[in-house]
Amino acid sequence: MTSRTVTLLDVARTAGVSKSTASDALQGSGRVAEATRDRVRAVAEDLGYRPNSAARRLRRSSTGAIGLHLPQTATRLDYYMNLAFGAVARAQEEGFDMVLLAPEGAAGGPVASRVDGLLVIDPEVDDRAVP
């Protein structure tokens, strides 16, 4: 027996509403009657529905990630390791992934297109990746 992921369409069909109504009900947006909103939420919980974060990020044109740029000296100091782990924990609390950025030129392409924001720690004067 194979189990498959419960989709928003599954929730909508089971609740007897349209996909957009189910989406609005689960997000708390739109003009949805409170009884309908409650029914959709109950169905979603019963079915074990979990929003597809990849689809949500695609729809919002976001990556769901924050870039962490550390100086080259970061590998030699515990301070930066503690800072990095703290940044990761805080990003997770807000629903973001943290991406440790490679030195400029290592991965190719502009960094800004791969993350939604940047956390730049102790930038060095000659670091061409920072601007």
C-alpha positions as CSV (number, residue, x, y, z in Angstrom):
1,M,0.0,0.0,0.0
2,T,1.4,3.4,-1.0
3,S,0.7,6.5,0.9
4,R,0.5,9.8,-1.0
5,T,0.6,13.3,0.1
6,V,-2.7,15.0,0.8
7,T,-3.2,17.9,-1.5
8,L,-5.3,21.1,-1.2
9,L,-7.6,19.6,-3.8
10,D,-8.2,16.6,-1.6
11,V,-9.2,18.9,1.3
12,A,-11.4,21.0,-1.0
13,R,-13.2,17.9,-2.4
14,T,-13.7,16.4,1.0
15,A,-15.0,19.6,2.5
16,G,-17.3,20.2,-0.5
17,V,-15.7,23.6,-1.5
18,S,-13.6,24.9,-4.3
19,K,-9.8,24.8,-4.2
20,S,-9.6,28.6,-3.8
21,T,-12.2,28.6,-1.0
22,A,-10.2,25.9,0.8
23,S,-7.0,27.9,0.3
24,D,-8.6,31.1,1.6
25,A,-10.1,29.2,4.6
26,L,-6.7,27.7,5.6
27,Q,-4.8,30.9,5.2
28,G,-7.5,33.0,7.0
29,S,-8.0,35.2,4.0
30,G,-10.8,35.9,1.6
31,R,-14.5,36.1,2.2
32,V,-15.2,32.7,3.7
33,A,-18.0,32.1,6.2
34,E,-16.8,31.1,9.6
35,A,-18.6,27.8,9.5
36,T,-17.0,26.9,6.1
37,R,-13.6,28.0,7.4
38,D,-14.0,25.7,10.5
39,R,-15.2,22.8,8.3
40,V,-12.2,23.1,5.9
41,R,-9.7,23.4,8.8
42,A,-11.2,20.3,10.4
43,V,-11.1,18.3,7.2
44,A,-7.5,19.4,6.6
45,E,-6.5,18.2,10.1
46,D,-8.4,14.9,9.7
47,L,-6.7,14.2,6.4
48,G,-3.3,15.3,7.7
49,Y,-2.9,18.1,5.2
50,R,0.4,20.0,5.2
51,P,0.9,22.9,2.9
52,N,3.5,22.4,0.1
53,S,6.2,24.8,1.0
54,A,7.9,24.6,-2.4
55,A,4.6,25.4,-4.2
56,R,4.0,28.3,-1.8
57,R,7.4,29.7,-2.3
58,L,7.1,29.4,-6.1
59,R,3.8,31.2,-6.0
60,R,5.3,34.0,-3.9
61,S,8.5,34.2,-6.0
62,S,10.6,33.5,-3.0
63,T,13.2,30.9,-2.1
64,G,12.5,30.7,1.6
65,A,16.2,31.0,2.3
66,I,18.5,33.6,3.8
67,G,22.1,33.7,2.8
68,L,24.8,33.8,5.4
69,H,28.1,35.4,4.2
70,L,31.0,35.1,6.6
71,P,34.5,36.4,6.2
72,Q,37.3,34.1,5.1
73,T,38.7,34.1,8.7
74,A,35.4,32.5,10.0
75,T,36.7,29.0,9.9
76,R,39.4,29.8,12.5
77,L,37.1,31.4,15.2
78,D,34.5,29.7,17.5
79,Y,32.7,33.1,17.6
80,Y,31.6,32.7,13.9
81,M,30.5,29.1,14.4
82,N,28.3,30.1,17.4
83,L,26.9,33.0,15.4
84,A,26.1,30.8,12.4
85,F,24.3,28.2,14.6
86,G,22.3,31.0,16.2
87,A,21.4,32.5,12.9
88,V,20.2,29.1,11.6
89,A,18.1,28.6,14.7
90,R,16.5,32.0,14.4
91,A,15.8,31.6,10.6
92,Q,14.1,28.2,11.3
93,E,11.9,29.9,13.9
94,E,10.7,32.2,11.1
95,G,10.3,29.4,8.6
96,F,13.4,30.1,6.6
97,D,16.4,28.0,5.6
98,M,19.9,29.4,6.1
99,V,22.3,29.0,3.2
100,L,26.0,29.3,3.8
101,L,27.3,31.2,0.8
102,A,30.4,30.0,-1.0
103,P,33.1,32.5,-1.8
104,E,32.4,34.6,-4.9
105,G,32.8,32.8,-8.1
106,A,32.6,29.3,-6.5
107,A,28.9,28.7,-7.4
108,G,28.4,31.1,-10.3
109,G,25.5,33.5,-10.7
110,P,24.4,36.3,-8.5
111,V,23.8,35.4,-4.9
112,A,20.7,37.6,-4.6
113,S,18.8,35.4,-7.1
114,R,19.3,32.4,-4.8
115,V,18.1,33.8,-1.5
116,D,15.5,36.2,-0.2
117,G,17.9,38.1,2.0
118,L,21.5,38.3,3.1
119,L,23.1,38.3,6.5
120,V,26.6,39.7,6.0
121,I,28.9,39.3,9.0
122,D,32.1,41.3,9.3
123,P,32.6,42.2,5.7
124,E,36.2,42.6,4.6
125,V,37.1,45.7,2.6
126,D,38.3,43.9,-0.5
127,D,35.4,41.3,-0.5
128,R,33.8,41.7,-4.0
129,A,30.8,39.6,-3.1
130,V,29.4,42.0,-0.5
131,P,28.2,44.9,-2.8
